[in-house]
Amino acid sequence: MRHPSLTARRLAAATVGLVVAAGAAACGPDDNDAKGSSGDSAPHKGGTLTVLNSSPQQNFDPARLYTSGGGNVPSLVFRTLTTRNRENGAAGAEVVPDLATDTGRPNKDATVWTYTLKKGLKYEDGTPITSADIKYGIERSFAPELSGGAPYLRDWLAGAADYQGPYKDKKGLAAIETPDDLTIVFHLNKPEGEFPYLATQTQFTPVPKDKDTGAKYEEHPVSSGPYKVVKNENDGEHLVLERNPHWSAATDAERKANPDTIDVRSGLDSSVINQRLSASQGADAAAVTTDTNLGPAELAKVTGDKELAARVGTGHFGYTNYLAFNPTVKPFDDPKVRQAISYAIDRSSVINAAGGSALAEAATTFLPDQKSFGYTPYDLFPAGETGDPAKARELLKEAGHPNGLTITLTHSNSKDFETSPEIATAVQDALKKAGITVKLQGLEENDYSDKIHNVKTEPGFFLAHWGADWPSGGPFLAPIFDGRQIVKDGANFNTGLLNDKSVNDEIDAINKLTDLDAAAKRWGALDKKIGEQALTVPLFHPVYKRLYGKDVKNIVISDWTGVLDISQVAVK
């Protein structure tokens, strides 16, 4: 899902989401019961839920959204073939059916996936949802004027690489067949055991062809979910959703749809959002945020107030902050130098710079500490909590640097507690103890992003981060370590420029598996194998802490998104 600030990826940020970007220890809210509910055993129906966000819900068209699991606000309007399980913690990282009767039926080598739609599915105008509508929704996501969604369909569907969408090519995609109104079949150009995860993306939302208004569709997309759009002002800055009378809970086991109205207001300063949620006055008593965390200072204040502390949701999203090396730049071409830096890192100081242990957890693996990713504990260059400068000096001496060395660390000037000056300074201080002088190169966010994601300008040593497009090791490891995904003339995320045939082959082998538990174990083993090359130094995984209003009930926070799921909440 990449970083949420890049796109909606992540969770999520992406999504992902994403956003994403982006897009964080139990994964249910603090101080609530085991089910993540804030009290009511039978959530109240009715009322208005207010959503206070900093980023507008732009591009509210299922073709253009980059989301994982269907997104948060988008998932209220757009249903997909599959979706995320709306449960707390690890159970919420599972794929479950949505419009389809199951999560998909693969052929023997996972190159053909077949889905059957549930009976009785309807749009907001009462017309039936058909398999042809899902095919058309996917096809329009290929149109250049509706770009922005995830790239997987173009990569995975047979013969789809050069397709330009139904406005230019009315023949459509031969890789998608609809033998009847309830059946849809996907033909892939290679085995993909994780296709059920992909089918959660909003590109799998049904779109009735006769209601498609192209680029204007986002103003009033036709709802297949429990809510319909009745207002969309300033490109998603103010969204109002009301009940879709033709949505049936009998066909939707995931969305509770408790409030009558969802009022989404964006473009707000993060401090204002947290102040309003803290005060919880008027309509804000029934308010939540889907994109604004508590900062260190705000969290300290909240923690000291018992009533406020009871209204903080805590979650994790599959996301890792790390130090990246470019091994084509000296002295980082020497594995011993990379290992020395790995030993020298003081993770306790890095975590303090990220806001403290309540907002960041130390990482020694690239994969996040979650079962669905295949997390396998390892610490190949054990530095303890505060680093091992003696071991680092020993390795530097072996590498021909007995008197230490001077290097440059590139970072962003954004105050994001991830790639920001505070983190860079913590790294600088730790490496100094090992005889490594670090010069800091701070860049504005756009310049930083352009520089580190361009093969031609990528620095030798820099701060980076990655979030998964869905909770699995595949979209976490492949974009960063699959040599075939190195992009020479565009945005490149394989920061270590690794092109190892054994790694590439193992990625292909795991992708063939439809047993996702078996695949997860293989991803974990691959993470450790790649880690031995010391191409990154995992630093920490973020923890998301978010306030919600005093009248908000039924809090559910899954490991898929790491944030409150507004499809589950109720308001007084």
C-alpha positions as a Python dict, from the first residue, in 0.01 Angstrom:
ca = {
    (1, 'M'): (0, 0, 0),
    (2, 'R'): (298, 233, 1),
    (3, 'H'): (299, 529, 231),
    (4, 'P'): (-42, 692, 290),
    (5, 'S'): (92, 1035, 195),
    (6, 'L'): (179, 911, -153),
    (7, 'T'): (-169, 787, -237),
    (8, 'A'): (-464, 643, -56),
    (9, 'R'): (-248, 333, -25),
    (10, 'R'): (-163, 189, 209),
    (11, 'L'): (-407, 177, 429),
    (12, 'A'): (-468, 283, 426),
    (13, 'A'): (-295, 286, 421),
    (14, 'A'): (-243, 167, 195),
    (15, 'T'): (-465, 220, 176),
    (16, 'V'): (-433, 117, 102),
    (17, 'G'): (-553, 357, 135),
    (18, 'L'): (-388, 255, 111),
    (19, 'V'): (-360, 430, 153),
    (20, 'V'): (-347, 451, 190),
    (21, 'A'): (-39, 574, 227),
    (22, 'A'): (-93, 560, 372),
    (23, 'G'): (-138, 429, 677),
    (24, 'A'): (-87, 150, 1280),
    (25, 'A'): (-37, -418, 2195),
    (26, 'A'): (-351, -560, 2094),
    (27, 'C'): (-527, -432, 1792),
    (28, 'G'): (-849, -347, 1964),
    (29, 'P'): (-906, -17, 2144),
    (30, 'D'): (-762, 44, 2487),
    (31, 'D'): (-986, 13, 2789),
    (32, 'N'): (-1271, -153, 2601),
    (33, 'D'): (-1407, -502, 2639),
    (34, 'A'): (-1263, -803, 2456),
    (35, 'K'): (-1494, -760, 2160),
    (36, 'G'): (-1386, -402, 2106),
    (37, 'S'): (-1731, -269, 2186),
    (38, 'S'): (-1762, 44, 2396),
    (39, 'G'): (-2057, -91, 2581),
    (40, 'D'): (-2389, -159, 2413),
    (41, 'S'): (-2454, -529, 2350),
    (42, 'A'): (-2713, -432, 2088),
    (43, 'P'): (-2582, -126, 1898),
    (44, 'H'): (-2834, 152, 1850),
    (45, 'K'): (-2975, 208, 1501),
    (46, 'G'): (-3015, 563, 1373),
    (47, 'G'): (-2857, 902, 1423),
    (48, 'T'): (-2575, 1078, 1238),
    (49, 'L'): (-2211, 975, 1251),
    (50, 'T'): (-1971, 1263, 1183),
    (51, 'V'): (-1628, 1189, 1037),
    (52, 'L'): (-1360, 1455, 1096),
    (53, 'N'): (-1060, 1412, 864),
    (54, 'S'): (-758, 1608, 749),
    (55, 'S'): (-743, 1464, 394),
    (56, 'P'): (-1044, 1499, 161),
    (57, 'Q'): (-1195, 1180, 19),
    (58, 'Q'): (-1085, 1273, -334),
    (59, 'N'): (-1150, 1068, -646),
    (60, 'F'): (-1464, 906, -502),
    (61, 'D'): (-1487, 674, -801),
    (62, 'P'): (-1422, 302, -746),
    (63, 'A'): (-1192, 295, -1049),
    (64, 'R'): (-965, 567, -912),
    (65, 'L'): (-935, 470, -546),
    (66, 'Y'): (-630, 287, -419),
    (67, 'T'): (-771, 100, -123),
    (68, 'S'): (-725, -230, 55),
    (69, 'G'): (-1020, -431, 183),
    (70, 'G'): (-1259, -189, 15),
    (71, 'G'): (-1146, 116, 207),
    (72, 'N'): (-1318, 276, 506),
    (73, 'V'): (-1559, 546, 385),
    (74, 'P'): (-1566, 398, 30),
    (75, 'S'): (-1671, 58, 169),
    (76, 'L'): (-1999, 213, 285),
    (77, 'V'): (-2096, 280, -77),
    (78, 'F'): (-1895, 29, -280),
    (79, 'R'): (-1925, -346, -232),
    (80, 'T'): (-1669, -576, -392),
    (81, 'L'): (-1641, -948, -469),
    (82, 'T'): (-1458, -1005, -142),
    (83, 'T'): (-1381, -780, 154),
    (84, 'R'): (-1197, -772, 485),
    (85, 'N'): (-1340, -952, 786),
    (86, 'R'): (-1486, -682, 1012),
    (87, 'E'): (-1341, -816, 1338),
    (88, 'N'): (-1088, -696, 1593),
    (89, 'G'): (-722, -786, 1569),
    (90, 'A'): (-585, -1080, 1373),
    (91, 'A'): (-929, -1215, 1276),
    (92, 'G'): (-980, -890, 1086),
    (93, 'A'): (-687, -967, 854),
    (94, 'E'): (-886, -1244, 684),
    (95, 'V'): (-1057, -1225, 344),
    (96, 'V'): (-1430, -1300, 344),
    (97, 'P'): (-1702, -1301, 72),
    (98, 'D'): (-1889, -978, -3),
    (99, 'L'): (-2089, -973, -328),
    (100, 'A'): (-1967, -1326, -399),
    (101, 'T'): (-2078, -1646, -228),
    (102, 'D'): (-1719, -1739, -141),
    (103, 'T'): (-1366, -1601, -169),
    (104, 'G'): (-1315, -1754, -514),
    (105, 'R'): (-1259, -2094, -671),
    (106, 'P'): (-918, -2138, -839),
    (107, 'N'): (-823, -2391, -1101),
    (108, 'K'): (-534, -2628, -1026),
    (109, 'D'): (-253, -2376, -1086),
    (110, 'A'): (-438, -2062, -965),
    (111, 'T'): (-441, -1900, -1311),
    (112, 'V'): (-822, -1906, -1338),
    (113, 'W'): (-1051, -1778, -1062),
    (114, 'T'): (-1430, -1818, -1067),
    (115, 'Y'): (-1685, -1630, -855),
    (116, 'T'): (-2061, -1666, -815),
    (117, 'L'): (-2265, -1365, -704),
    (118, 'K'): (-2520, -1385, -425),
    (119, 'K'): (-2883, -1370, -533),
    (120, 'G'): (-3091, -1061, -465),
    (121, 'L'): (-2814, -798, -491),
    (122, 'K'): (-2946, -453, -589),
    (123, 'Y'): (-2823, -100, -660),
    (124, 'E'): (-2965, 207, -489),
    (125, 'D'): (-3230, 239, -765),
    (126, 'G'): (-3349, -119, -715),
    (127, 'T'): (-3202, -264, -1034),
    (128, 'P'): (-3017, -595, -1000),
    (129, 'I'): (-2637, -618, -979),
    (130, 'T'): (-2493, -852, -1242),
    (131, 'S'): (-2156, -1007, -1318),
    (132, 'A'): (-2140, -792, -1634),
    (133, 'D'): (-2147, -482, -1410),
    (134, 'I'): (-1841, -604, -1220),
    (135, 'K'): (-1660, -677, -1547),
    (136, 'Y'): (-1747, -328, -1673),
    (137, 'G'): (-1636, -168, -1344),
    (138, 'I'): (-1297, -334, -1378),
    (139, 'E'): (-1265, -239, -1746),
    (140, 'R'): (-1331, 129, -1684),
    (141, 'S'): (-1051, 129, -1422),
    (142, 'F'): (-810, 82, -1717),
    (143, 'A'): (-920, 412, -1878),
    (144, 'P'): (-637, 671, -1859),
    (145, 'E'): (-880, 939, -1745),
    (146, 'L'): (-976, 723, -1445),
    (147, 'S'): (-626, 632, -1330),
    (148, 'G'): (-515, 606, -969),
    (149, 'G'): (-615, 256, -867),
    (150, 'A'): (-387, -36, -789),
    (151, 'P'): (-177, -169, -1082),
    (152, 'Y'): (-233, -540, -1016),
    (153, 'L'): (-516, -599, -1263),
    (154, 'R'): (-309, -467, -1551),
    (155, 'D'): (-22, -691, -1442),
    (156, 'W'): (-220, -1004, -1360),
    (157, 'L'): (-504, -1031, -1614),
    (158, 'A'): (-409, -1214, -1932),
    (159, 'G'): (-362, -978, -2227),
    (160, 'A'): (-450, -668, -2022),
    (161, 'A'): (-116, -484, -2024),
    (162, 'D'): (-207, -245, -2308),
    (163, 'Y'): (-584, -223, -2259),
    (164, 'Q'): (-709, 139, -2257),
    (165, 'G'): (-1056, 93, -2108),
    (166, 'P'): (-1407, 67, -2255),
    (167, 'Y'): (-1429, 428, -2378),
    (168, 'K'): (-1155, 359, -2636),
    (169, 'D'): (-1184, -20, -2671),
    (170, 'K'): (-1544, -136, -2660),
    (171, 'K'): (-1446, -502, -2708),
    (172, 'G'): (-1353, -516, -2342),
    (173, 'L'): (-1119, -757, -2166),
    (174, 'A'): (-1127, -1113, -2297),
    (175, 'A'): (-958, -1220, -1973),
    (176, 'I'): (-1287, -1166, -1787),
    (177, 'E'): (-1581, -1388, -1881),
    (178, 'T'): (-1942, -1358, -1763),
    (179, 'P'): (-2119, -1676, -1879),
    (180, 'D'): (-2436, -1571, -1691),
    (181, 'D'): (-2559, -1290, -1468),
    (182, 'L'): (-2423, -1449, -1151),
    (183, 'T'): (-2088, -1588, -1271),
    (184, 'I'): (-1761, -1412, -1343),
    (185, 'V'): (-1434, -1581, -1443),
    (186, 'F'): (-1086, -1427, -1440),
    (187, 'H'): (-800, -1561, -1655),
    (188, 'L'): (-456, -1465, -1526),
    (189, 'N'): (-120, -1469, -1703),
    (190, 'K'): (53, -1632, -1404),
    (191, 'P'): (-48, -1815, -1085),
    (192, 'E'): (-179, -1582, -814),
    (193, 'G'): (-290, -1754, -496),
    (194, 'E'): (-370, -1417, -337),
    (195, 'F'): (-633, -1317, -592),
    (196, 'P'): (-902, -1315, -315),
    (197, 'Y'): (-710, -1029, -152),
    (198, 'L'): (-703, -836, -479),
    (199, 'A'): (-1079, -883, -518),
    (200, 'T'): (-1126, -658, -212),
    (201, 'Q'): (-1002, -354, -408),
    (202, 'T'): (-1267, -104, -516),
    (203, 'Q'): (-1196, -175, -885),
    (204, 'F'): (-1412, -486, -830),
    (205, 'T'): (-1714, -266, -751),
    (206, 'P'): (-2007, -317, -993),
    (207, 'V'): (-2080, -16, -1216),
    (208, 'P'): (-2396, -11, -1434),
    (209, 'K'): (-2281, 83, -1784),
    (210, 'D'): (-2588, 296, -1859),
    (211, 'K'): (-2521, 509, -1547),
    (212, 'D'): (-2151, 565, -1613),
    (213, 'T'): (-2074, 937, -1652),
    (214, 'G'): (-1699, 898, -1689),
    (215, 'A'): (-1492, 1145, -1489),
    (216, 'K'): (-1811, 1288, -1334),
    (217, 'Y'): (-1916, 950, -1193),
    (218, 'E'): (-1750, 1031, -859),
    (219, 'E'): (-2008, 1304, -797),
    (220, 'H'): (-2282, 1042, -769),
    (221, 'P'): (-2156, 685, -800),
    (222, 'V'): (-2434, 428, -799),
    (223, 'S'): (-2431, 259, -461),
    (224, 'S'): (-2411, -115, -410),
    (225, 'G'): (-2352, -73, -34),
    (226, 'P'): (-2564, 33, 264),
    (227, 'Y'): (-2526, 406, 193),
    (228, 'K'): (-2562, 629, -111),
    (229, 'V'): (-2396, 963, -186),
    (230, 'V'): (-2633, 1257, -154),
    (231, 'K'): (-2369, 1531, -142),
    (232, 'N'): (-2008, 1559, -262),
    (233, 'E'): (-1865, 1910, -232),
    (234, 'N'): (-1517, 2037, -322),
    (235, 'D'): (-1387, 1703, -449),
    (236, 'G'): (-1463, 1501, -139),
    (237, 'E'): (-1410, 1772, 122),
    (238, 'H'): (-1771, 1736, 236),
    (239, 'L'): (-1947, 1405, 175),
    (240, 'V'): (-2293, 1319, 300),
    (241, 'L'): (-2414, 961, 282),
    (242, 'E'): (-2767, 841, 354),
    (243, 'R'): (-2920, 496, 364),
    (244, 'N'): (-2954, 296, 43),
    (245, 'P'): (-3310, 158, 75),
    (246, 'H'): (-3234, -136, -155),
    (247, 'W'): (-2933, -262, 41),
    (248, 'S'): (-3017, -582, 225),
    (249, 'A'): (-2839, -695, 540),
    (250, 'A'): (-2937, -1049, 440),
    (251, 'T'): (-2676, -1031, 161),
    (252, 'D'): (-2414, -845, 366),
    (253, 'A'): (-2271, -1008, 678),
    (254, 'E'): (-1996, -750, 718),
    (255, 'R'): (-2143, -399, 733),
    (256, 'K'): (-2365, -311, 1032),
    (257, 'A'): (-2491, 20, 886),
    (258, 'N'): (-2617, 148, 1221),
    (259, 'P'): (-2631, 530, 1167),
    (260, 'D'): (-2891, 680, 932),
    (261, 'T'): (-2647, 940, 799),
    (262, 'I'): (-2269, 965, 760),
    (263, 'D'): (-2138, 1324, 743),
    (264, 'V'): (-1772, 1338, 632),
    (265, 'R'): (-1596, 1672, 679),
    (266, 'S'): (-1234, 1704, 567),
    (267, 'G'): (-959, 1961, 518),
    (268, 'L'): (-930, 2010, 894),
    (269, 'D'): (-607, 2065, 1085),
    (270, 'S'): (-509, 1755, 1282),
    (271, 'S'): (-488, 1946, 1610),
    (272, 'V'): (-838, 2085, 1554),
    (273, 'I'): (-972, 1734, 1490),
    (274, 'N'): (-824, 1602, 1814),
    (275, 'Q'): (-948, 1905, 2008),
    (276, 'R'): (-1301, 1856, 1878),
    (277, 'L'): (-1300, 1482, 1950),
    (278, 'S'): (-1159, 1549, 2298),
    (279, 'A'): (-1425, 1810, 2382),
    (280, 'S'): (-1695, 1588, 2228),
    (281, 'Q'): (-1952, 1869, 2219),
    (282, 'G'): (-2273, 1869, 2013),
    (283, 'A'): (-2241, 1670, 1690),
    (284, 'D'): (-1877, 1597, 1777),
    (285, 'A'): (-1995, 1362, 2053),
    (286, 'A'): (-2091, 1124, 1771),
    (287, 'A'): (-1774, 1182, 1569),
    (288, 'V'): (-1471, 976, 1466),
    (289, 'T'): (-1164, 1023, 1246),
    (290, 'T'): (-1032, 780, 990),
    (291, 'D'): (-700, 953, 920),
    (292, 'T'): (-575, 1152, 1222),
    (293, 'N'): (-356, 1011, 1496),
    (294, 'L'): (-282, 1149, 1838),
    (295, 'G'): (64, 1303, 1851),
    (296, 'P'): (307, 1253, 2141),
    (297, 'A'): (203, 1568, 2328),
    (298, 'E'): (-169, 1503, 2273),
    (299, 'L'): (-131, 1142, 2382),
    (300, 'A'): (41, 1247, 2704),
    (301, 'K'): (-252, 1474, 2786),
    (302, 'V'): (-510, 1209, 2698),
    (303, 'T'): (-334, 940, 2900),
    (304, 'G'): (-365, 1155, 3213),
    (305, 'D'): (-743, 1184, 3174),
    (306, 'K'): (-932, 865, 3256),
    (307, 'E'): (-1241, 962, 3054),
    (308, 'L'): (-1039, 1052, 2745),
    (309, 'A'): (-814, 747, 2776),
    (310, 'A'): (-1124, 528, 2757),
    (311, 'R'): (-1200, 684, 2418),
    (312, 'V'): (-874, 597, 2244),
    (313, 'G'): (-869, 322, 1983),
    (314, 'T'): (-535, 146, 1937),
    (315, 'G'): (-439, -43, 1625),
    (316, 'H'): (-169, -173, 1397),
    (317, 'F'): (-144, -159, 1020),
    (318, 'G'): (112, -367, 828),
    (319, 'Y'): (380, -101, 803),
    (320, 'T'): (756, -74, 859),
    (321, 'N'): (986, 225, 892),
    (322, 'Y'): (1343, 144, 798),
    (323, 'L'): (1686, 263, 692),
    (324, 'A'): (1759, 186, 327),
    (325, 'F'): (2096, 127, 160),
    (326, 'N'): (2181, 169, -208),
    (327, 'P'): (2461, -89, -254),
    (328, 'T'): (2574, 75, -579),
    (329, 'V'): (2698, 375, -376),
    (330, 'K'): (3020, 348, -174),
    (331, 'P'): (3076, 255, 106),
    (332, 'F'): (2740, 80, 115),
    (333, 'D'): (2854, -167, -150),
    (334, 'D'): (3039, -343, 133),
    (335, 'P'): (2807, -574, 334),
    (336, 'K'): (3025, -526, 643),
    (337, 'V'): (2957, -153, 640),
    (338, 'R'): (2585, -221, 617),
    (339, 'Q'): (2610, -473, 899),
    (340, 'A'): (2809, -227, 1113),
    (341, 'I'): (2534, 31, 1081),
    (342, 'S'): (2277, -237, 1168),
    (343, 'Y'): (2463, -313, 1491),
    (344, 'A'): (2512, 56, 1576),
    (345, 'I'): (2143, 152, 1568),
    (346, 'D'): (1992, 261, 1898),
    (347, 'R'): (1625, 167, 1854),
    (348, 'S'): (1523, 310, 2190),
    (349, 'S'): (1631, 659, 2082),
    (350, 'V'): (1463, 614, 1743),
    (351, 'I'): (1138, 512, 1913),
    (352, 'N'): (1158, 813, 2145),
    (353, 'A'): (1201, 1032, 1835),
    (354, 'A'): (893, 866, 1683),
    (355, 'G'): (683, 965, 1982),
    (356, 'G'): (761, 697, 2236),
    (357, 'S'): (674, 333, 2288),
    (358, 'A'): (299, 406, 2282),
    (359, 'L'): (330, 517, 1918),
    (360, 'A'): (610, 294, 1786),
    (361, 'E'): (732, -60, 1842),
    (362, 'A'): (1089, -172, 1772),
    (363, 'A'): (1140, -378, 1454),
    (364, 'T'): (1421, -622, 1373),
    (365, 'T'): (1229, -791, 1088),
    (366, 'F'): (1114, -628, 768),
    (367, 'L'): (774, -798, 787),
    (368, 'P'): (536, -654, 1047),
    (369, 'D'): (470, -847, 1367),
    (370, 'Q'): (143, -1002, 1248),
    (371, 'K'): (55, -1362, 1167),
    (372, 'S'): (-109, -1285, 832),
    (373, 'F'): (222, -1150, 698),
    (374, 'G'): (405, -1467, 800),
    (375, 'Y'): (600, -1285, 1071),
    (376, 'T'): (899, -1495, 1173),
    (377, 'P'): (1105, -1347, 1459),
    (378, 'Y'): (1472, -1288, 1385),
    (379, 'D'): (1744, -1044, 1483),
    (380, 'L'): (2040, -1104, 1256),
    (381, 'F'): (2247, -812, 1384),
    (382, 'P'): (2147, -793, 1750),
    (383, 'A'): (2203, -444, 1878),
    (384, 'G'): (1989, -467, 2189),
    (385, 'E'): (1775, -168, 2277),
    (386, 'T'): (2056, 87, 2261),
    (387, 'G'): (2293, -45, 1994),
    (388, 'D'): (2626, -229, 1998),
    (389, 'P'): (2890, 29, 1893),
    (390, 'A'): (3178, -204, 1981),
    (391, 'K'): (3059, -469, 1735),
    (392, 'A'): (3001, -195, 1476),
    (393, 'R'): (3361, -65, 1516),
    (394, 'E'): (3493, -421, 1480),
    (395, 'L'): (3311, -467, 1149),
    (396, 'L'): (3423, -126, 1023),
    (397, 'K'): (3783, -223, 1096),
    (398, 'E'): (3737, -547, 898),
    (399, 'A'): (3591, -337, 615),
    (400, 'G'): (3903, -118, 606),
    (401, 'H'): (3774, 174, 811),
    (402, 'P'): (3968, 147, 1140),
    (403, 'N'): (3924, 519, 1201),
    (404, 'G'): (3552, 521, 1119),
    (405, 'L'): (3393, 688, 822),
    (406, 'T'): (3170, 979, 717),
    (407, 'I'): (2839, 921, 539),
    (408, 'T'): (2525, 1118, 444),
    (409, 'L'): (2171, 1030, 556),
    (410, 'T'): (1887, 1166, 340),
    (411, 'H'): (1554, 1233, 511),
    (412, 'S'): (1235, 1432, 473),
    (413, 'N'): (1178, 1764, 645),
    (414, 'S'): (814, 1672, 708),
    (415, 'K'): (718, 1646, 1075),
    (416, 'D'): (580, 1296, 1031),
    (417, 'F'): (773, 1114, 1309),
    (418, 'E'): (880, 861, 1043),
    (419, 'T'): (1131, 999, 795),
    (420, 'S'): (1163, 1334, 969),
    (421, 'P'): (1457, 1524, 1120),
    (422, 'E'): (1388, 1380, 1466),
    (423, 'I'): (1439, 1022, 1343),
    (424, 'A'): (1743, 1121, 1137),
    (425, 'T'): (1905, 1292, 1436),
    (426, 'A'): (1851, 982, 1653),
    (427, 'V'): (2028, 773, 1389),
    (428, 'Q'): (2306, 1030, 1364),
    (429, 'D'): (2365, 1024, 1741),
    (430, 'A'): (2372, 642, 1758),
    (431, 'L'): (2617, 600, 1472),
    (432, 'K'): (2851, 862, 1619),
    (433, 'K'): (2918, 623, 1911),
    (434, 'A'): (3045, 369, 1659),
    (435, 'G'): (3282, 617, 1494),
    (436, 'I'): (3049, 695, 1204),
    (437, 'T'): (2998, 1063, 1131),
    (438, 'V'): (2656, 1121, 972),
    (439, 'K'): (2583, 1433, 772),
    (440, 'L'): (2210, 1501, 738),
    (441, 'Q'): (2049, 1594, 408),
    (442, 'G'): (1694, 1714, 470),
    (443, 'L'): (1463, 1761, 171),
    (444, 'E'): (1110, 1891, 131),
    (445, 'E'): (861, 1605, 102),
    (446, 'N'): (813, 1613, -276),
    (447, 'D'): (1187, 1644, -343),
    (448, 'Y'): (1260, 1367, -94),
    (449, 'S'): (1004, 1132, -252),
    (450, 'D'): (1127, 1204, -605),
    (451, 'K'): (1491, 1150, -508),
    (452, 'I'): (1459, 820, -320),
    (453, 'H'): (1220, 663, -573),
    (454, 'N'): (1436, 734, -879),
    (455, 'V'): (1706, 478, -962),
    (456, 'K'): (1923, 752, -1112),
    (457, 'T'): (1912, 977, -803),
    (458, 'E'): (1863, 731, -518),
    (459, 'P'): (2105, 821, -237),
    (460, 'G'): (2329, 569, -65),
    (461, 'F'): (2164, 591, 278),
    (462, 'F'): (1815, 720, 357),
    (463, 'L'): (1501, 683, 567),
    (464, 'A'): (1213, 492, 406),
    (465, 'H'): (888, 315, 486),
    (466, 'W'): (648, 65, 336),
    (467, 'G'): (287, -38, 393),
    (468, 'A'): (113, -343, 251),
    (469, 'D'): (-165, -333, -8),
    (470, 'W'): (-323, -620, 185),
    (471, 'P'): (-217, -816, 496),
    (472, 'S'): (21, -1066, 341),
    (473, 'G'): (394, -1096, 285),
    (474, 'G'): (353, -1078, -94),
    (475, 'P'): (272, -710, -146),
    (476, 'F'): (515, -631, 134),
    (477, 'L'): (827, -810, 13),
    (478, 'A'): (786, -827, -367),
    (479, 'P'): (782, -452, -449),
    (480, 'I'): (1091, -397, -231),
    (481, 'F'): (1298, -706, -314),
    (482, 'D'): (1179, -859, -645),
    (483, 'G'): (1441, -763, -905),
    (484, 'R'): (1183, -772, -1183),
    (485, 'Q'): (1002, -486, -1012),
    (486, 'I'): (1296, -249, -1038),
    (487, 'V'): (1167, 49, -1235),
    (488, 'K'): (1442, 233, -1423),
    (489, 'D'): (1225, 509, -1569),
    (490, 'G'): (963, 577, -1305),
    (491, 'A'): (881, 533, -937),
    (492, 'N'): (1105, 255, -803),
    (493, 'F'): (1053, 99, -459),
    (494, 'N'): (1320, -174, -472),
    (495, 'T'): (1552, 46, -268),
    (496, 'G'): (1833, -210, -242),
    (497, 'L'): (1816, -274, -619),
    (498, 'L'): (1814, -645, -535),
    (499, 'N'): (1783, -881, -831),
    (500, 'D'): (1852, -1224, -682),
    (501, 'K'): (1721, -1516, -889),
    (502, 'S'): (1665, -1733, -583),
    (503, 'V'): (1454, -1458, -424),
    (504, 'N'): (1258, -1399, -745),
    (505, 'D'): (1195, -1772, -787),
    (506, 'E'): (1074, -1811, -430),
    (507, 'I'): (832, -1519, -477),
    (508, 'D'): (690, -1696, -783),
    (509, 'A'): (664, -2025, -595),
    (510, 'I'): (478, -1869, -302),
    (511, 'N'): (242, -1685, -537),
    (512, 'K'): (121, -2022, -666),
    (513, 'L'): (-5, -2124, -322),
    (514, 'T'): (-377, -2089, -253),
    (515, 'D'): (-328, -2206, 106),
    (516, 'L'): (-264, -1863, 255),
    (517, 'D'): (-140, -2001, 589),
    (518, 'A'): (122, -2210, 410),
    (519, 'A'): (214, -1907, 199),
    (520, 'A'): (254, -1692, 510),
    (521, 'K'): (517, -1929, 654),
    (522, 'R'): (713, -1913, 330),
    (523, 'W'): (698, -1531, 327),
    (524, 'G'): (840, -1528, 679),
    (525, 'A'): (1129, -1754, 582),
    (526, 'L'): (1199, -1540, 275),
    (527, 'D'): (1203, -1226, 490),
    (528, 'K'): (1481, -1376, 702),
    (529, 'K'): (1677, -1491, 396),
    (530, 'I'): (1664, -1141, 245),
    (531, 'G'): (1750, -987, 582),
    (532, 'E'): (2085, -1164, 579),
    (533, 'Q'): (2196, -930, 298),
    (534, 'A'): (2154, -625, 527),
    (535, 'L'): (1992, -413, 255),
    (536, 'T'): (1770, -246, 512),
    (537, 'V'): (1773, -175, 884),
    (538, 'P'): (1417, -221, 1018),
    (539, 'L'): (1356, 48, 1281),
    (540, 'F'): (997, 41, 1403),
    (541, 'H'): (634, -33, 1329),
    (542, 'P'): (391, 254, 1402),
    (543, 'V'): (105, 222, 1650),
    (544, 'Y'): (-212, 416, 1572),
    (545, 'K'): (-386, 597, 1857),
    (546, 'R'): (-710, 772, 1765),
    (547, 'L'): (-978, 944, 1968),
    (548, 'Y'): (-1350, 897, 1910),
    (549, 'G'): (-1653, 1085, 2043),
    (550, 'K'): (-1819, 993, 2373),
    (551, 'D'): (-2141, 876, 2204),
    (552, 'V'): (-1969, 639, 1958),
    (553, 'K'): (-2022, 269, 2030),
    (554, 'N'): (-1919, -69, 1886),
    (555, 'I'): (-1552, 3, 1820),
    (556, 'V'): (-1385, -250, 1588),
    (557, 'I'): (-1019, -217, 1486),
    (558, 'S'): (-871, -489, 1268),
    (559, 'D'): (-512, -576, 1183),
    (560, 'W'): (-604, -512, 818),
    (561, 'T'): (-654, -137, 859),
    (562, 'G'): (-532, -60, 1212),
    (563, 'V'): (-805, 203, 1250),
    (564, 'L'): (-1167, 223, 1361),
    (565, 'D'): (-1402, 59, 1110),
    (566, 'I'): (-1689, 300, 1053),
    (567, 'S'): (-1904, 26, 899),
    (568, 'Q'): (-1939, -118, 1251),
    (569, 'V'): (-2001, 183, 1474),
    (570, 'A'): (-2323, 302, 1629),
    (571, 'V'): (-2410, 638, 1782),
    (572, 'K'): (-2651, 725, 2061),
}
